[in-house]
Amino acid sequence: MRGIIFSIVFLMLIAGVYAGFCCRDPVTLQKKCYDTGECCTDAGIWYPSCYDFEIGVSGERSFKVGEKSPVIVYITNKGSYADSYDLSYEIISTSPNLILVDMTGAALIKDINPGETKRVYPQITILSSTATGKVIFTAASQARPAVQKSAELYILESDNYLSLPEFSILGFLSLILLVGIFRYISIKRRSVSL
């Protein structure tokens, strides 16, 4: 008899540990037990996730020195409720002062509905052709600030410095032509006055 009671208690403990937690079904509102997902809202309704998201970043890995280059940071709301996200960055490099990130218009991503993806376009400026490293973009849910996810953009190399337009080949040839025309006009004026 003790063996049967011990077995029943043991099975009940295993079943209790396995069930995990109990919430209301989103359709019938009946209380059910689940081993995945979350209880959301004050009513305790089950969803795969209340506030979850994915973050990604894409863009060039090689930048022109001195030129602002936009990169794309996208956030997809994988939760069951609309959410907003604060976006920040961290530069990991041997010379972080040579990598500038302009977050104008990209620091806050507002009101993303469930299943929706929004993109923002921070701009990265490289100040030296030797600058390498990575920029880590981190998004934090405003509904649950502890929920944070990151995406990394590696900066592998930088192209040559930008040249000013007046020093391009076409500008240089125009300058030589202009000097030649002024020289010709000044010689003609001297010969006419003599």
Phi, psi and chi 1 to 4 in degrees:
 res  aa     phi    psi   chi1   chi2   chi3   chi4
   1 MET       -  -40.4 -173.6   68.2  172.4      -
   2 ARG   -60.7  -37.8  -92.7 -169.8 -168.9  176.1
   3 GLY   -62.1  -40.2      -      -      -      -
   4 ILE   -68.4  -45.1  -66.6  173.1      -      -
   5 ILE   -63.9  -43.3  -67.3  174.4      -      -
   6 PHE   -60.8  -41.5  179.6   73.2      -      -
   7 SER   -64.2  -42.5  -62.5      -      -      -
   8 ILE   -65.4  -44.7  -68.8  172.4      -      -
   9 VAL   -63.6  -41.8  169.7      -      -      -
  10 PHE   -62.1  -44.7 -178.3   71.8      -      -
  11 LEU   -64.4  -38.1  -71.5  174.3      -      -
  12 MET   -66.1  -39.0  -72.1  174.8   62.9      -
  13 LEU   -65.3  -42.8  -75.6  174.4      -      -
  14 ILE   -63.1  -45.1  -70.6  176.1      -      -
  15 ALA   -62.8  -39.9      -      -      -      -
  16 GLY   -66.3  -39.6      -      -      -      -
  17 VAL   -69.4  -39.6  169.2      -      -      -
  18 TYR   -68.9  -37.8  175.5   73.5      -      -
  19 ALA   -60.8  -32.3      -      -      -      -
  20 GLY    81.3  -74.1      -      -      -      -
  21 PHE  -158.8  159.8   60.5   94.2      -      -
  22 CYS  -119.3  136.3  -62.2      -      -      -
  23 CYS  -139.6  176.4  -68.9      -      -      -
  24 ARG   -88.5  141.0  -63.3 -172.2 -177.0  -81.6
  25 ASP   -67.3  135.4 -177.4   89.3      -      -
  26 PRO   -65.0  -22.8    6.5  -10.1      -      -
  27 VAL   -94.4  -53.2  177.2      -      -      -
  28 THR   -92.7  -14.2   64.3      -      -      -
  29 LEU    61.5   15.7  -63.6 -179.6      -      -
  30 GLN   -80.4  148.6  -68.1  178.6  -17.2      -
  31 LYS   -77.0  125.8 -162.9  130.5 -175.7  159.2
  32 LYS  -135.0  160.6  -65.6 -177.3  179.7  178.3
  33 CYS  -106.6  139.7  -64.5      -      -      -
  34 TYR  -130.2  157.4  -59.0   89.0      -      -
  35 ASP  -114.3   -0.9   60.1   -7.7      -      -
  36 THR  -136.7  167.6   61.3      -      -      -
  37 GLY    88.6 -164.5      -      -      -      -
  38 GLU  -143.9  154.7  -66.1 -178.2   71.2      -
  39 CYS   -88.4  118.7  -70.2      -      -      -
  40 CYS  -111.3  156.9  -58.7      -      -      -
  41 THR    63.9  174.0   69.9      -      -      -
  42 ASP   -69.1  -26.4  -67.5  -25.2      -      -
  43 ALA   -75.3  -13.0      -      -      -      -
  44 GLY    70.3   51.6      -      -      -      -
  45 ILE   -92.4  136.8  -62.6  175.1      -      -
  46 TRP   -78.5  135.2  179.5   87.8      -      -
  47 TYR  -140.8  155.7  -73.2  102.8      -      -
  48 PRO   -55.8  -36.1  -22.9   30.7      -      -
  49 SER  -161.2  135.5  177.7      -      -      -
  50 CYS   -76.0  -57.1  -58.1      -      -      -
  51 TYR  -131.7   99.8  -63.9   97.5      -      -
  52 ASP  -140.0  153.2 -169.1   18.1      -      -
  53 PHE  -156.4  167.0   64.2   95.0      -      -
  54 GLU  -122.8  145.9  -72.3 -179.6   -4.3      -
  55 ILE  -126.7  143.6 -178.4  173.2      -      -
  56 GLY  -146.3  160.9      -      -      -      -
  57 VAL  -139.4  141.3   61.7      -      -      -
  58 SER  -143.1  154.4   63.6      -      -      -
  59 GLY   161.9 -174.3      -      -      -      -
  60 GLU   -66.2  149.2  -63.4  -67.4  -34.4      -
  61 ARG  -101.9  -14.4  -54.0  -98.8 -168.7 -111.0
  62 SER  -119.4  127.3  175.9      -      -      -
  63 PHE  -117.1  153.2  -64.2   85.8      -      -
  64 LYS   -83.5  136.4  -85.9 -160.4 -174.5  -71.7
  65 VAL   -66.6  129.1  174.1      -      -      -
  66 GLY    84.3    0.0      -      -      -      -
  67 GLU  -111.9  134.1 -179.7  179.7  -79.6      -
  68 LYS   -72.9  124.8  -77.6 -171.1  174.1 -174.0
  69 SER  -118.5  120.7  -57.4      -      -      -
  70 PRO   -75.8  143.5   24.5  -29.0      -      -
  71 VAL  -120.9  160.8  -63.8      -      -      -
  72 ILE  -109.4  122.4  -57.1  168.1      -      -
  73 VAL  -111.1  122.5  176.7      -      -      -
  74 TYR  -120.5  142.6   55.2   90.0      -      -
  75 ILE  -126.4  128.9  -65.1 -179.1      -      -
  76 THR  -112.7  124.3  -56.7      -      -      -
  77 ASN   -79.0  111.2 -174.6  -13.8      -      -
  78 LYS   -98.6    1.5  -64.7  -73.1 -171.2  178.3
  79 GLY   -85.4 -172.9      -      -      -      -
  80 SER  -102.0   -2.0  -59.6      -      -      -
  81 TYR  -131.3  154.7  -61.5  100.4      -      -
  82 ALA   -65.1  147.4      -      -      -      -
  83 ASP  -149.9  160.2 -159.9   -3.1      -      -
  84 SER  -120.5  156.9  -63.6      -      -      -
  85 TYR  -135.0  139.0  -55.1   92.9      -      -
  86 ASP   -93.8  130.4  -65.5  -48.6      -      -
  87 LEU  -111.8  129.2 -172.6   64.3      -      -
  88 SER  -130.9  173.9   60.4      -      -      -
  89 TYR  -141.7  160.6   68.7   91.1      -      -
  90 GLU  -140.6  135.4  178.8 -175.6    5.0      -
  91 ILE  -101.7  124.1  -61.0  169.8      -      -
  92 ILE  -111.8  110.5  -52.9  -67.6      -      -
  93 SER  -162.8  160.6  173.9      -      -      -
  94 THR   -72.0  -24.1   55.5      -      -      -
  95 SER  -134.5   76.3   49.9      -      -      -
  96 PRO   -66.2  -19.7   21.5  -29.5      -      -
  97 ASN   -72.2   -9.4   56.8  -28.8      -      -
  98 LEU   -93.4    0.2  -62.6  177.8      -      -
  99 ILE  -121.7  117.6  -58.4  170.8      -      -
 100 LEU  -110.2  139.0  -55.8  177.1      -      -
 101 VAL  -122.1  122.9 -179.8      -      -      -
 102 ASP  -101.7  112.2 -178.7    6.6      -      -
 103 MET   -98.0   18.1  -65.5  -69.3  -72.0      -
 104 THR   -56.4  121.3  -55.7      -      -      -
 105 GLY    76.9    3.9      -      -      -      -
 106 ALA  -121.2   -3.3      -      -      -      -
 107 ALA   -76.5  -19.8      -      -      -      -
 108 LEU  -133.8  125.1  177.0   63.5      -      -
 109 ILE  -110.8  112.3  -58.3  112.7      -      -
 110 LYS  -101.8  144.0  -65.4  178.7   94.0  176.8
 111 ASP    50.7   66.6  -57.0  -33.9      -      -
 112 ILE   -96.2  121.7  -58.3  179.0      -      -
 113 ASN   -76.1  160.6  -66.2  -44.2      -      -
 114 PRO   -56.1  131.1  -24.9   33.2      -      -
 115 GLY    83.9   -6.5      -      -      -      -
 116 GLU   -89.5  148.6 -175.8 -179.4    5.8      -
 117 THR  -119.1  132.2  -60.2      -      -      -
 118 LYS  -121.8  148.6  -77.6 -162.8  178.1  176.2
 119 ARG  -119.2  143.7  -67.9  167.6 -179.9   78.6
 120 VAL  -128.2  160.5  -69.3      -      -      -
 121 TYR  -128.6   77.0  -56.1   93.4      -      -
 122 PRO   -67.0  156.7   13.6  -16.8      -      -
 123 GLN  -117.6  136.6  -63.4 -176.5   -3.8      -
 124 ILE  -113.0  133.4  -64.4  178.4      -      -
 125 THR  -120.3  130.1  -54.4      -      -      -
 126 ILE  -103.6  130.6  -55.9  -58.9      -      -
 127 LEU   -99.3   -4.0  -59.9  179.3      -      -
 128 SER  -151.7  147.9  170.2      -      -      -
 129 SER   -71.6  -10.8   60.1      -      -      -
 130 THR   -93.7   -2.5   60.6      -      -      -
 131 ALA   -73.7  122.4      -      -      -      -
 132 THR  -136.3  164.5   59.4      -      -      -
 133 GLY   149.4 -152.2      -      -      -      -
 134 LYS  -146.4  152.5   65.1 -178.6  173.9 -179.6
 135 VAL  -113.5  124.4  179.5      -      -      -
 136 ILE  -103.6  116.7  -58.3  171.7      -      -
 137 PHE   -95.0  127.7  -68.5   97.4      -      -
 138 THR  -121.1  127.0  -57.8      -      -      -
 139 ALA  -107.6  139.2      -      -      -      -
 140 ALA  -124.7  131.2      -      -      -      -
 141 SER   -67.0  134.8  166.6      -      -      -
 142 GLN   -76.9  -28.1  -73.9 -169.6  -19.4      -
 143 ALA   -71.5  -38.7      -      -      -      -
 144 ARG  -133.4   88.3  -71.1 -166.4 -179.9  164.1
 145 PRO   -57.7  -21.4  -23.2   32.1      -      -
 146 ALA   -72.6  -18.8      -      -      -      -
 147 VAL   -84.1  105.9  178.5      -      -      -
 148 GLN  -130.5  142.3  -63.8 -176.3   -5.7      -
 149 LYS  -138.1  153.9  -65.4 -170.7  178.5  179.8
 150 SER  -130.0  157.0  -61.4      -      -      -
 151 ALA  -138.2  145.4      -      -      -      -
 152 GLU  -113.5  141.3  -61.0  176.2  -10.0      -
 153 LEU  -121.0  118.7  176.7   73.2      -      -
 154 TYR   -88.7  135.9  -72.6   90.7      -      -
 155 ILE  -105.9  107.1  -61.3  169.4      -      -
 156 LEU   -90.7  -40.2  -58.4  176.9      -      -
 157 GLU  -159.0  167.4   59.9 -176.8   18.3      -
 158 SER  -130.2  142.5  -59.1      -      -      -
 159 ASP   -76.2 -179.4  -71.9  -19.1      -      -
 160 ASN   -64.3  166.4  -67.0  -30.8      -      -
 161 TYR   -62.5  151.2  -71.6   94.2      -      -
 162 LEU   -72.8  142.4  -70.9  175.3      -      -
 163 SER  -103.5  149.7   60.8      -      -      -
 164 LEU   -70.9  148.4  -63.1  173.5      -      -
 165 PRO   -58.4  -33.6  -17.3   22.8      -      -
 166 GLU   -71.1  -11.9   62.6  -94.2   19.1      -
 167 PHE  -105.4   14.4  -65.1  116.4      -      -
 168 SER   -75.8  171.0   66.9      -      -      -
 169 ILE   -59.8  -45.2  -64.0  -67.5      -      -
 170 LEU   -63.3  -42.0 -175.5   58.2      -      -
 171 GLY   -64.8  -39.1      -      -      -      -
 172 PHE   -64.8  -44.3 -176.4   69.3      -      -
 173 LEU   -64.8  -38.3  -67.6  175.6      -      -
 174 SER   -63.2  -40.6  -61.6      -      -      -
 175 LEU   -63.5  -42.0 -172.3   60.0      -      -
 176 ILE   -64.3  -42.8  -70.2  175.1      -      -
 177 LEU   -62.6  -41.9 -179.2   64.3      -      -
 178 LEU   -64.6  -42.0 -169.8   60.3      -      -
 179 VAL   -63.2  -41.3  167.7      -      -      -
 180 GLY   -62.4  -41.6      -      -      -      -
 181 ILE   -65.4  -45.6  -69.8  172.0      -      -
 182 PHE   -62.6  -39.3  -78.7  131.1      -      -
 183 ARG   -64.2  -43.0  179.6   76.9  176.7  150.9
 184 TYR   -63.3  -43.4  176.9   75.3      -      -
 185 ILE   -65.1  -41.4  -69.4  172.8      -      -
 186 SER   -66.4  -36.0   67.9      -      -      -
 187 ILE   -67.9  -40.8  -69.3  173.3      -      -
 188 LYS   -64.1  -39.8  -82.4  -66.2 -150.2 -175.3
 189 ARG   -65.6  -39.6  -78.2 -169.3  178.0  175.0
 190 ARG   -66.4  -40.3  -77.0 -172.8 -168.5  166.5
 191 SER   -71.1  -29.7   65.5      -      -      -
 192 VAL   -73.8  -38.8  170.4      -      -      -
 193 SER   -72.4  -20.9   61.6      -      -      -
 194 LEU   -85.4      -  -70.0  174.4      -      -
